[in-house]
Amino acid sequence: MSKESIQEIVQLSLEEYFNDLGELQPSNVYDMVVQSVEKPMLQVVMARAEGNQSSAAEMLGINRNTLRKKLLQHGLL
Protein backbone atom coordinates (compact mmCIF):
# COMPACT_ATOMS: atom_id res chain seq x y z
CA MET A 1 0.00 0.00 0.00
CA SER A 2 1.37 3.40 -0.90
CA LYS A 3 1.44 6.61 1.10
CA GLU A 4 -1.19 7.96 -1.29
CA SER A 5 -3.47 4.99 -0.55
CA ILE A 6 -3.27 5.65 3.18
CA GLN A 7 -4.05 9.32 2.56
CA GLU A 8 -7.05 8.35 0.44
CA ILE A 9 -8.38 6.07 3.17
CA VAL A 10 -8.05 8.82 5.77
CA GLN A 11 -9.72 11.34 3.46
CA LEU A 12 -12.62 9.02 2.66
CA SER A 13 -13.06 8.17 6.34
CA LEU A 14 -13.18 11.86 7.27
CA GLU A 15 -15.67 12.62 4.51
CA GLU A 16 -17.88 9.78 5.79
CA TYR A 17 -17.51 11.07 9.36
CA PHE A 18 -18.63 14.57 8.33
CA ASN A 19 -21.51 13.14 6.29
CA ASP A 20 -22.63 11.09 9.28
CA LEU A 21 -22.57 14.21 11.47
CA GLY A 22 -25.05 15.93 9.21
CA GLU A 23 -25.81 19.36 10.66
CA LEU A 24 -23.92 18.72 13.91
CA GLN A 25 -20.75 20.78 14.43
CA PRO A 26 -17.57 18.66 14.63
CA SER A 27 -15.01 19.26 17.37
CA ASN A 28 -11.54 17.99 18.18
CA VAL A 29 -11.16 16.43 14.73
CA TYR A 30 -7.38 16.68 14.84
CA ASP A 31 -7.09 14.78 18.13
CA MET A 32 -9.64 12.21 16.97
CA VAL A 33 -7.68 11.44 13.81
CA VAL A 34 -4.28 11.35 15.53
CA GLN A 35 -5.60 9.03 18.25
CA SER A 36 -7.30 6.79 15.68
CA VAL A 37 -4.19 6.41 13.56
CA GLU A 38 -1.41 6.52 16.14
CA LYS A 39 -2.26 3.43 18.20
CA PRO A 40 -2.56 0.95 15.34
CA MET A 41 0.56 2.46 13.74
CA LEU A 42 2.50 1.93 16.95
CA GLN A 43 1.20 -1.64 17.27
CA VAL A 44 2.23 -2.56 13.74
CA VAL A 45 5.65 -0.90 13.97
CA MET A 46 6.38 -2.51 17.34
CA ALA A 47 5.45 -5.90 15.92
CA ARG A 48 7.66 -5.29 12.90
CA ALA A 49 10.51 -4.28 15.24
CA GLU A 50 9.82 -7.42 17.32
CA GLY A 51 9.31 -5.25 20.40
CA ASN A 52 12.63 -3.42 20.05
CA GLN A 53 11.84 0.19 20.93
CA SER A 54 15.07 1.57 19.48
CA SER A 55 14.38 -0.07 16.12
CA ALA A 56 10.74 1.02 16.20
CA ALA A 57 11.71 4.61 17.02
CA GLU A 58 14.13 4.60 14.11
CA MET A 59 11.44 3.27 11.74
CA LEU A 60 9.07 6.00 12.93
CA GLY A 61 11.69 8.73 12.76
CA ILE A 62 11.16 9.72 16.39
CA ASN A 63 13.22 9.65 19.57
CA ARG A 64 13.03 6.46 21.66
CA ASN A 65 11.81 8.45 24.67
CA THR A 66 9.02 9.93 22.56
CA LEU A 67 8.06 6.45 21.40
CA ARG A 68 8.01 5.17 24.97
CA LYS A 69 5.76 8.09 26.02
CA LYS A 70 3.34 7.34 23.18
CA LEU A 71 3.31 3.62 23.97
CA LEU A 72 2.42 4.43 27.57
CA GLN A 73 -0.30 6.89 26.48
CA HIS A 74 -1.94 4.18 24.38
CA GLY A 75 -1.58 1.46 27.02
CA LEU A 76 0.85 -0.51 24.90
CA LEU A 77 3.44 -0.97 27.67
Backbone as JSON, one array per atom type, in Angstrom:
{
  "sequence": "MSKESIQEIVQLSLEEYFNDLGELQPSNVYDMVVQSVEKPMLQVVMARAEGNQSSAAEMLGINRNTLRKKLLQHGLL",
  "N": [[0.85, -1.17, 0.0], [0.56, 2.19, -0.78], [1.78, 5.46, 0.25], [0.01, 7.34, -0.71], [-2.33, 5.83, -0.9], [-2.94, 5.37, 1.77], [-3.44, 7.99, 2.55], [-5.71, 8.48, 1.0], [-7.55, 6.72, 2.17], [-7.78, 7.83, 4.73], [-8.82, 10.33, 4.03], [-11.28, 9.61, 2.81], [-12.52, 8.37, 5.0], [-12.77, 10.56, 6.75], [-14.49, 12.2, 5.25], [-16.76, 10.58, 5.27], [-17.26, 10.57, 8.01], [-17.91, 13.3, 8.44], [-20.18, 13.45, 6.81], [-21.86, 11.69, 8.2], [-22.24, 13.16, 10.51], [-23.96, 15.12, 9.72], [-25.84, 17.95, 10.28], [-24.65, 18.55, 12.66], [-22.06, 20.13, 14.56], [-18.65, 19.52, 14.15], [-15.99, 18.65, 16.47], [-12.72, 18.8, 17.89], [-11.4, 17.35, 15.85], [-8.81, 16.98, 14.9], [-7.4, 15.77, 17.1], [-8.95, 13.45, 17.31], [-8.41, 12.11, 14.89], [-5.6, 11.77, 15.03], [-5.39, 10.16, 17.35], [-6.82, 7.93, 16.46], [-5.25, 6.92, 14.43], [-2.67, 6.73, 15.43], [-2.34, 4.71, 17.49], [-2.83, 2.09, 16.22], [-0.76, 2.28, 14.34], [1.53, 2.35, 15.96], [1.31, -0.19, 17.12], [1.65, -1.91, 14.91], [4.2, -1.17, 13.99], [5.76, -1.74, 16.26], [5.42, -4.5, 16.35], [6.63, -5.2, 13.94], [9.22, -4.43, 14.56], [9.77, -6.32, 16.36], [9.3, -5.8, 19.07], [11.43, -4.23, 19.8], [12.25, -1.21, 20.98], [14.09, 0.78, 20.22], [14.64, 0.17, 17.54], [12.05, 0.44, 16.53], [11.55, 3.15, 17.04], [13.41, 4.27, 15.34], [12.4, 3.43, 12.85], [10.04, 4.91, 12.85], [11.01, 7.44, 12.9], [11.33, 8.97, 15.14], [12.33, 9.99, 18.48], [13.49, 7.61, 20.89], [12.58, 7.97, 23.52], [10.33, 9.53, 23.09], [8.78, 7.69, 21.68], [8.4, 5.77, 23.69], [6.86, 7.26, 25.51], [4.53, 7.64, 23.97], [3.73, 4.99, 23.63], [3.08, 4.35, 26.27], [0.97, 6.18, 26.66], [-0.98, 5.06, 25.04], [-1.46, 2.7, 26.26], [0.15, 0.55, 25.62], [2.33, -0.49, 26.83]],
  "CA": [[0.0, 0.0, 0.0], [1.37, 3.4, -0.9], [1.44, 6.61, 1.1], [-1.19, 7.96, -1.29], [-3.47, 4.99, -0.55], [-3.27, 5.65, 3.18], [-4.05, 9.32, 2.56], [-7.05, 8.35, 0.44], [-8.38, 6.07, 3.17], [-8.05, 8.82, 5.77], [-9.72, 11.34, 3.46], [-12.62, 9.02, 2.66], [-13.06, 8.17, 6.34], [-13.18, 11.86, 7.27], [-15.67, 12.62, 4.51], [-17.88, 9.78, 5.79], [-17.51, 11.07, 9.36], [-18.63, 14.57, 8.33], [-21.51, 13.14, 6.29], [-22.63, 11.09, 9.28], [-22.57, 14.21, 11.47], [-25.05, 15.93, 9.21], [-25.81, 19.36, 10.66], [-23.92, 18.72, 13.91], [-20.75, 20.78, 14.43], [-17.57, 18.66, 14.63], [-15.01, 19.26, 17.37], [-11.54, 17.99, 18.18], [-11.16, 16.43, 14.73], [-7.38, 16.68, 14.84], [-7.09, 14.78, 18.13], [-9.64, 12.21, 16.97], [-7.68, 11.44, 13.81], [-4.28, 11.35, 15.53], [-5.6, 9.03, 18.25], [-7.3, 6.79, 15.68], [-4.19, 6.41, 13.56], [-1.41, 6.52, 16.14], [-2.26, 3.43, 18.2], [-2.56, 0.95, 15.34], [0.56, 2.46, 13.74], [2.5, 1.93, 16.95], [1.2, -1.64, 17.27], [2.23, -2.56, 13.74], [5.65, -0.9, 13.97], [6.38, -2.51, 17.34], [5.45, -5.9, 15.92], [7.66, -5.29, 12.9], [10.51, -4.28, 15.24], [9.82, -7.42, 17.32], [9.31, -5.25, 20.4], [12.63, -3.42, 20.05], [11.84, 0.19, 20.93], [15.07, 1.57, 19.48], [14.38, -0.07, 16.12], [10.74, 1.02, 16.2], [11.71, 4.61, 17.02], [14.13, 4.6, 14.11], [11.44, 3.27, 11.74], [9.07, 6.0, 12.93], [11.69, 8.73, 12.76], [11.16, 9.72, 16.39], [13.22, 9.65, 19.57], [13.03, 6.46, 21.66], [11.81, 8.45, 24.67], [9.02, 9.93, 22.56], [8.06, 6.45, 21.4], [8.01, 5.17, 24.97], [5.76, 8.09, 26.02], [3.34, 7.34, 23.18], [3.31, 3.62, 23.97], [2.42, 4.43, 27.57], [-0.3, 6.89, 26.48], [-1.94, 4.18, 24.38], [-1.58, 1.46, 27.02], [0.85, -0.51, 24.9], [3.44, -0.97, 27.67]],
  "C": [[0.9, 1.24, 0.0], [0.92, 4.47, 0.09], [0.16, 7.27, 0.62], [-2.44, 7.16, -0.94], [-3.91, 5.24, 0.88], [-3.95, 7.0, 3.27], [-5.48, 9.27, 2.04], [-8.01, 7.73, 1.45], [-8.76, 7.05, 4.27], [-9.04, 9.86, 5.25], [-11.14, 10.8, 3.34], [-13.29, 8.81, 4.02], [-13.55, 9.49, 6.94], [-14.42, 12.38, 6.56], [-16.9, 11.88, 5.01], [-18.26, 10.26, 7.2], [-18.32, 12.36, 9.3], [-20.04, 14.36, 7.77], [-22.41, 12.58, 7.38], [-23.05, 12.12, 10.32], [-23.77, 15.03, 11.03], [-24.86, 17.38, 9.58], [-25.04, 19.61, 11.97], [-22.53, 19.3, 13.65], [-19.67, 19.83, 14.96], [-16.67, 19.41, 15.62], [-13.88, 18.27, 17.62], [-11.21, 16.97, 17.09], [-9.69, 16.03, 14.68], [-7.01, 15.59, 15.84], [-7.72, 13.44, 17.82], [-8.86, 11.43, 15.92], [-6.33, 10.93, 14.31], [-4.43, 10.13, 16.44], [-6.01, 7.77, 17.49], [-6.2, 6.14, 14.88], [-2.96, 6.0, 14.36], [-1.31, 5.14, 16.8], [-2.03, 2.25, 17.27], [-1.2, 1.05, 14.64], [1.64, 1.96, 14.69], [2.49, 0.4, 17.11], [1.88, -2.37, 16.12], [3.75, -2.38, 13.7], [6.35, -1.68, 15.07], [6.44, -3.99, 17.0], [6.54, -6.12, 14.87], [9.06, -5.24, 13.5], [10.71, -5.37, 16.29], [10.0, -6.92, 18.75], [10.51, -4.38, 20.74], [12.28, -1.94, 19.86], [12.81, 1.06, 20.15], [14.86, 1.41, 17.97], [13.06, 0.56, 15.68], [10.84, 2.54, 16.1], [12.42, 5.04, 15.75], [13.21, 4.5, 12.89], [10.48, 4.46, 11.68], [9.7, 7.38, 12.73], [11.49, 9.61, 13.98], [12.18, 9.22, 17.41], [12.64, 8.47, 20.35], [12.2, 6.88, 22.87], [10.42, 8.91, 24.26], [8.17, 8.71, 22.27], [7.55, 5.84, 22.7], [6.82, 5.93, 25.58], [4.46, 7.76, 25.29], [2.82, 5.93, 23.46], [2.58, 3.6, 25.31], [1.05, 5.1, 27.45], [-1.37, 5.98, 25.92], [-2.09, 2.83, 25.09], [-0.9, 0.28, 26.36], [2.11, -1.0, 25.63], [2.89, -1.45, 28.99]]
}
